[in-house]
Amino acid sequence: MNPSERIREHYRALAEATVAKRAADCYREGRLDRESWQRLADEGLWRLSMPAQYGGDGGTWWDFIAAFEGIAIGGRDLGFNLSLVAHAGLLRSTLIYLSPQQLERYLPPLISGAVGATALTEPQGGSDVARVRTCATRVRNGFIIDGQKDHITHGPVADLALVLGRLPEIGDRDISLFLVDMTAPGVERGEVEDMIGNRSSPTGPFRLSQVALPADALVGCPGNGLQIIYDTISLDRLLYGVLAAAYLEPILTDTLQYARERIAFKYPIIDYQYVQGRLTDLQMAIDTTRAVSYRALEALLQEDPQANMLCSIAKYQGAENLRTGTEHAFRVMGHLGYMRGPVAQQLIDAYGTLIAGGTAEMQRKNIFNQMLHTQGAVV
């Protein structure tokens, strides 16, 4: 067993013993499984890809990918894994854009069990993050920030948030990023949104009312907020593809077993071509999604000019294949699939990935713009 396989298996077994056992309760109650979150952090999940000088294991993002896949397979809670995606993107951005002094302050909690959020969207802007109205003002010892964020993964539960806002004093190109302590005075959390799926990944609004930030809360240079965010969400996007492939693995196993056991017209339904078609589509969805997601990660780590496009392709293929893959299982299961239970829940949860992390339409727009850029023209 190679190192990646050992990591994958270790976290698969750990997720079976933690995430899977609490998933139903967390889903019903609409809450993040903080116990499993902390257990995974204690086990070293977030240290895998972090440098040793900041308390990490000195590994690579491939090590994290192996663990992430294991959790998706063993935990079988799509929402919980979407929460991991949100935290991973924040971690990568802090690692790249924070100074050594900032990393010494902010990174240890983030790899030790704190829950992070990336707060981009606002009530009036949605996916158009350039319309952000959250505003920061420089004061003697740092900044004062005000604004409203909406539909934020971990918004109601985060310990630390990467917040997109404006710094008007620097001129027109003023969109910047700030790290906000979500326990600070002036942070008002909204209610968890009552979503139809992925309820174990709490999402909701929060308001910042005259929240005082230290000087080192500014991430990178003033005015480079959009550049950092586009880099942050690139990892998020490819992780949707990695997640889709891993999450579908046990679904395919379950569906194969059911097809072997279910008898119709004297034969197991696995003998019928229409069932075989759905099963082979499931297998192809897993393999093709994993391949493009791995390619996207390799391109991102190598700073390949096409990395952004590949990450959007991974997100698009991951969400679409997750939807069709869970639908294949739903159809093979027939009436049992339509009953309330894990099969129906998988399908409902899968539909959420068509919206979360940037809609399918936004991914197409990004892919198209990258295509034109490669040809020397940008729309």
C-alpha positions as CSV (number, residue, x, y, z in Angstrom):
1,M,0.0,0.0,0.0
2,N,1.5,3.3,-1.1
3,P,1.5,6.4,1.2
4,S,-1.6,8.0,-0.4
5,E,-3.5,4.7,-0.1
6,R,-2.5,4.5,3.6
7,I,-3.8,8.0,4.2
8,R,-7.0,7.4,2.3
9,E,-7.7,4.2,4.2
10,H,-6.8,5.7,7.6
11,Y,-9.3,8.6,7.1
12,R,-11.9,6.3,5.6
13,A,-11.9,4.2,8.8
14,L,-11.8,7.3,11.0
15,A,-14.8,8.8,9.1
16,E,-16.8,5.6,9.5
17,A,-16.2,5.7,13.2
18,T,-17.1,9.4,13.6
19,V,-18.8,11.3,10.7
20,A,-21.0,8.4,9.6
21,K,-22.3,7.7,13.1
22,R,-23.5,11.3,13.7
23,A,-24.5,12.2,10.1
24,A,-28.2,11.5,10.5
25,D,-28.5,13.5,13.7
26,C,-26.6,16.5,12.3
27,Y,-28.6,16.4,9.0
28,R,-31.9,16.4,10.9
29,E,-30.8,19.2,13.2
30,G,-29.1,21.3,10.6
31,R,-25.8,21.5,12.4
32,L,-22.1,21.0,11.7
33,D,-20.6,17.9,13.3
34,R,-18.1,19.7,15.5
35,E,-17.1,16.6,17.3
36,S,-16.0,14.8,14.1
37,W,-14.5,18.1,12.9
38,Q,-12.3,18.3,16.0
39,R,-11.4,14.6,15.9
40,L,-10.2,14.9,12.3
41,A,-8.2,18.0,13.2
42,D,-6.6,16.2,16.2
43,E,-5.8,13.3,13.9
44,G,-3.9,15.8,11.7
45,L,-6.1,16.3,8.7
46,W,-5.3,20.0,8.3
47,R,-1.6,19.5,9.1
48,L,-1.1,17.2,6.1
49,S,-0.4,19.9,3.5
50,M,1.0,22.6,5.8
51,P,4.7,23.5,6.3
52,A,6.4,22.1,9.3
53,Q,7.5,25.6,10.5
54,Y,3.8,26.4,11.2
55,G,2.9,23.2,12.9
56,G,2.2,21.2,9.8
57,D,3.4,17.8,8.6
58,G,5.3,19.2,5.6
59,G,3.3,17.2,3.1
60,T,1.5,18.2,-0.1
61,W,-2.0,18.9,-1.2
62,W,-2.0,15.4,-2.7
63,D,-1.8,14.1,0.9
64,F,-4.9,16.1,1.8
65,I,-6.7,14.9,-1.3
66,A,-6.1,11.3,-0.2
67,A,-7.5,12.0,3.3
68,F,-10.4,14.0,1.8
69,E,-11.4,11.1,-0.4
70,G,-11.3,8.7,2.5
71,I,-13.6,10.9,4.6
72,A,-16.1,11.2,1.6
73,I,-16.1,7.4,1.3
74,G,-16.3,6.5,5.0
75,G,-18.4,9.3,6.3
76,R,-20.9,9.3,3.4
77,D,-22.1,12.8,4.4
78,L,-21.9,15.1,1.4
79,G,-22.6,18.2,3.5
80,F,-19.8,17.6,5.9
81,N,-17.4,17.2,3.0
82,L,-18.6,20.5,1.5
83,S,-17.7,22.1,4.8
84,L,-14.2,20.6,4.5
85,V,-14.0,22.1,1.0
86,A,-14.8,25.6,2.3
87,H,-12.1,25.3,5.0
88,A,-9.5,23.9,2.7
89,G,-9.8,26.9,0.3
90,L,-9.3,29.3,3.2
91,L,-6.3,27.4,4.4
92,R,-4.6,27.5,1.0
93,S,-5.1,31.3,0.7
94,T,-3.7,32.0,4.1
95,L,-0.7,29.9,3.3
96,I,0.0,31.8,0.1
97,Y,-0.9,35.3,0.9
98,L,-0.2,35.9,4.6
99,S,3.1,37.0,5.9
100,P,5.2,34.8,8.2
101,Q,4.1,36.9,11.1
102,Q,0.4,36.6,10.1
103,L,0.8,32.9,9.6
104,E,2.2,32.4,13.1
105,R,-1.0,34.1,14.5
106,Y,-3.8,32.8,12.2
107,L,-2.7,29.4,11.0
108,P,-2.3,27.4,14.2
109,P,-6.0,27.7,15.1
110,L,-7.1,26.9,11.6
111,I,-5.3,23.6,11.6
112,S,-6.2,22.7,15.2
113,G,-10.0,22.6,15.0
114,A,-11.2,26.2,14.3
115,V,-13.9,26.5,11.6
116,G,-13.2,28.9,8.7
117,A,-15.5,30.6,6.3
118,T,-14.9,32.5,3.1
119,A,-17.5,35.3,2.9
120,L,-18.0,36.7,-0.6
121,T,-21.7,36.9,-1.4
122,E,-24.0,39.7,-0.3
123,P,-27.8,40.1,-0.6
124,Q,-27.6,42.3,-3.7
125,G,-24.7,40.7,-5.5
126,G,-24.9,36.9,-5.5
127,S,-22.2,35.4,-7.7
128,D,-21.2,38.9,-8.9
129,V,-18.7,39.4,-6.1
130,A,-17.3,42.6,-7.7
131,R,-20.5,44.4,-6.5
132,V,-19.5,43.9,-2.9
133,R,-20.6,46.7,-0.5
134,T,-18.9,45.6,2.7
135,C,-16.6,48.5,3.6
136,A,-13.5,48.9,5.8
137,T,-12.0,52.2,7.1
138,R,-8.5,52.5,8.2
139,V,-8.1,53.7,11.8
140,R,-5.0,54.2,14.0
141,N,-4.6,50.6,15.1
142,G,-6.2,48.7,12.2
143,F,-9.6,48.9,10.5
144,I,-13.3,49.2,11.2
145,I,-15.5,47.1,8.9
146,D,-19.2,47.2,8.2
147,G,-21.3,45.0,5.9
148,Q,-23.8,42.2,5.3
149,K,-22.8,38.8,4.0
150,D,-25.4,36.3,2.8
151,H,-25.5,32.5,2.0
152,I,-22.1,31.9,3.6
153,T,-21.0,28.3,4.3
154,H,-20.3,28.3,8.0
155,G,-21.6,31.8,8.4
156,P,-23.6,30.9,11.5
157,V,-20.8,28.8,13.1
158,A,-17.4,30.0,11.8
159,D,-14.6,31.0,14.2
160,L,-12.6,33.0,11.6
161,A,-13.8,34.4,8.2
162,L,-12.0,35.6,5.1
163,V,-14.2,38.6,4.2
164,L,-14.3,40.4,0.9
165,G,-14.8,44.1,1.2
166,R,-13.8,47.6,0.0
167,L,-11.1,49.9,1.2
168,P,-12.3,53.2,-0.5
169,E,-9.2,55.2,0.6
170,I,-7.0,53.5,-2.0
171,G,-9.2,54.5,-5.0
172,D,-11.3,52.7,-7.6
173,R,-9.5,49.3,-7.4
174,D,-10.3,49.0,-3.7
175,I,-11.6,45.4,-3.3
176,S,-9.6,43.8,-0.5
177,L,-9.7,40.9,1.9
178,F,-9.8,40.8,5.6
179,L,-9.6,38.1,8.3
180,V,-12.4,38.6,10.8
181,D,-12.6,37.0,14.2
182,M,-16.2,35.9,14.3
183,T,-16.4,36.2,18.1
184,A,-15.5,39.9,18.0
185,P,-18.0,42.5,19.2
186,G,-20.2,43.7,16.4
187,V,-20.4,40.4,14.6
188,E,-24.1,39.4,14.4
189,R,-24.8,35.9,13.1
190,G,-28.0,35.1,11.3
191,E,-30.1,31.9,11.5
192,V,-29.0,28.8,9.7
193,E,-30.8,28.6,6.4
194,D,-33.4,25.9,6.1
195,M,-32.1,24.1,3.0
196,I,-33.6,21.0,1.4
197,G,-30.2,19.2,1.4
198,N,-26.7,19.2,2.7
199,R,-28.1,20.3,6.1
200,S,-25.0,19.2,8.0
201,S,-23.1,22.1,6.3
202,P,-24.7,25.1,8.0
203,T,-25.1,28.1,5.7
204,G,-26.4,31.5,6.6
205,P,-25.9,35.3,6.8
206,F,-24.0,37.5,9.2
207,R,-23.6,41.2,9.7
208,L,-20.5,43.2,10.6
209,S,-21.4,46.4,12.5
210,Q,-18.4,48.6,13.3
211,V,-16.2,45.5,13.9
212,A,-12.6,46.5,14.9
213,L,-9.9,44.6,13.1
214,P,-6.2,44.7,13.9
215,A,-3.7,46.0,11.2
216,D,-2.6,42.4,10.3
217,A,-6.2,41.5,9.4
218,L,-5.5,42.7,5.9
219,V,-4.7,39.8,3.6
220,G,-2.1,40.5,0.9
221,C,-1.9,44.0,-0.6
222,P,-4.8,46.5,-0.5
223,G,-6.9,46.2,-3.7
224,N,-5.9,42.6,-4.6
225,G,-9.0,41.0,-3.1
226,L,-10.4,39.6,-6.3
227,Q,-7.1,38.1,-7.4
228,I,-6.8,36.2,-4.1
229,I,-10.4,35.1,-4.1
230,Y,-10.2,33.7,-7.7
231,D,-7.1,31.7,-6.5
232,T,-9.0,30.6,-3.3
233,I,-12.1,29.3,-5.2
234,S,-9.9,27.5,-7.8
235,L,-9.0,24.9,-5.1
236,D,-12.6,24.8,-3.9
237,R,-13.8,24.1,-7.5
238,L,-11.5,21.2,-8.2
239,L,-12.3,19.7,-4.7
240,Y,-15.9,19.4,-5.8
241,G,-14.8,17.1,-8.5
242,V,-12.6,15.1,-6.1
243,L,-15.5,14.9,-3.8
244,A,-18.0,13.8,-6.4
245,A,-15.8,10.9,-7.5
246,A,-15.1,9.6,-4.0
247,Y,-18.7,10.1,-2.8
248,L,-20.0,8.0,-5.7
249,E,-17.8,5.1,-5.0
250,P,-19.8,3.5,-2.2
251,I,-23.0,4.5,-4.0
252,L,-21.9,2.4,-6.9
253,T,-21.1,-0.5,-4.6
254,D,-24.5,-0.3,-3.0
255,T,-26.3,-0.1,-6.3
256,L,-24.3,-3.1,-7.7
257,Q,-25.2,-5.2,-4.7
258,Y,-28.9,-4.3,-4.9
259,A,-28.9,-5.1,-8.7
260,R,-27.5,-8.5,-7.9
261,E,-30.1,-9.3,-5.3
262,R,-33.2,-7.7,-6.8
263,I,-35.1,-10.3,-8.9
264,A,-37.5,-9.2,-11.7
265,F,-39.0,-11.5,-14.2
266,K,-37.1,-14.4,-12.8
267,Y,-33.6,-12.8,-13.2
268,P,-31.5,-10.5,-11.2
269,I,-31.9,-7.0,-12.6
270,I,-28.2,-6.7,-13.1
271,D,-28.7,-9.0,-16.1
272,Y,-30.7,-6.4,-17.9
273,Q,-28.9,-4.0,-20.3
274,Y,-30.8,-0.9,-19.1
275,V,-29.5,-1.5,-15.6
276,Q,-26.0,-2.3,-16.9
277,G,-26.1,1.0,-18.7
278,R,-26.8,3.0,-15.5
279,L,-24.1,1.1,-13.6
280,T,-21.5,1.7,-16.3
281,D,-22.5,5.4,-16.5
282,L,-21.8,5.5,-12.7
283,Q,-18.4,4.0,-13.1
284,M,-17.5,6.3,-16.0
285,A,-18.7,9.3,-13.9
286,I,-16.3,8.4,-11.1
287,D,-13.3,7.8,-13.3
288,T,-13.7,10.8,-15.6
289,T,-14.4,13.2,-12.8
290,R,-11.4,12.0,-10.8
291,A,-9.1,12.3,-13.8
292,V,-10.0,15.9,-14.6
293,S,-9.9,16.9,-10.9
294,Y,-6.5,15.4,-10.5
295,R,-5.3,17.2,-13.6
296,A,-6.7,20.5,-12.3
297,L,-4.9,20.1,-9.0
298,E,-1.6,19.3,-10.8
299,A,-2.1,22.4,-13.0
300,L,-2.9,24.6,-9.9
301,L,0.2,23.5,-8.0
302,Q,2.4,24.1,-11.0
303,E,0.8,27.5,-11.7
304,D,-0.2,26.4,-15.1
305,P,-2.0,29.2,-17.1
306,Q,-4.9,26.9,-17.8
307,A,-5.3,25.9,-14.1
308,N,-8.3,28.2,-13.6
309,M,-10.2,26.7,-16.6
310,L,-9.4,23.2,-15.5
311,C,-10.7,23.9,-12.0
312,S,-13.9,25.2,-13.4
313,I,-14.2,22.1,-15.6
314,A,-13.6,19.9,-12.5
315,K,-16.4,21.8,-10.7
316,Y,-18.8,21.5,-13.6
317,Q,-18.1,17.9,-14.3
318,G,-18.2,17.0,-10.6
319,A,-21.5,18.6,-9.9
320,E,-23.2,17.3,-13.1
321,N,-21.8,13.8,-12.6
322,L,-22.8,13.7,-9.0
323,R,-26.3,14.6,-10.0
324,T,-26.6,12.0,-12.7
325,G,-24.7,9.4,-10.7
326,T,-27.1,9.7,-7.7
327,E,-30.0,9.7,-10.2
328,H,-28.8,6.4,-11.7
329,A,-28.7,4.8,-8.2
330,F,-32.2,6.3,-7.5
331,R,-33.6,4.8,-10.7
332,V,-32.1,1.4,-10.2
333,M,-33.5,1.3,-6.7
334,G,-37.0,2.1,-8.0
335,H,-39.6,2.5,-5.3
336,L,-37.1,2.0,-2.5
337,G,-35.1,5.0,-3.9
338,Y,-38.2,7.2,-3.8
339,M,-38.9,6.4,-0.2
340,R,-37.3,8.7,2.4
341,G,-33.9,7.4,3.2
342,P,-30.3,7.6,2.1
343,V,-30.9,7.1,-1.7
344,A,-33.3,10.0,-1.9
345,Q,-31.2,12.1,0.4
346,Q,-28.1,11.5,-1.8
347,L,-30.0,12.8,-4.9
348,I,-31.3,15.9,-3.1
349,D,-27.8,16.7,-1.7
350,A,-26.2,16.2,-5.1
351,Y,-28.5,18.9,-6.6
352,G,-27.0,21.4,-4.1
353,T,-23.6,21.1,-5.7
354,L,-25.1,22.6,-8.9
355,I,-25.5,25.8,-7.0
356,A,-22.8,25.8,-4.2
357,G,-19.3,26.8,-5.1
358,G,-20.5,28.7,-8.3
359,T,-23.3,27.6,-10.5
360,A,-22.9,25.4,-13.5
361,E,-23.6,28.5,-15.6
362,M,-20.9,30.5,-13.9
363,Q,-18.4,27.7,-14.5
364,R,-19.3,27.7,-18.2
365,K,-18.8,31.4,-18.4
366,N,-15.4,31.1,-16.8
367,I,-14.4,28.2,-19.1
368,F,-15.5,30.2,-22.1
369,N,-13.5,33.3,-21.0
370,Q,-10.4,31.2,-20.5
371,M,-10.9,29.7,-23.9
372,L,-11.0,33.1,-25.5
373,H,-8.0,34.3,-23.4
374,T,-6.0,31.3,-24.7
375,Q,-6.9,32.5,-28.3
376,G,-5.8,36.1,-27.4
377,A,-9.2,37.7,-26.8
378,V,-11.2,38.3,-23.6
379,V,-14.9,39.1,-23.3
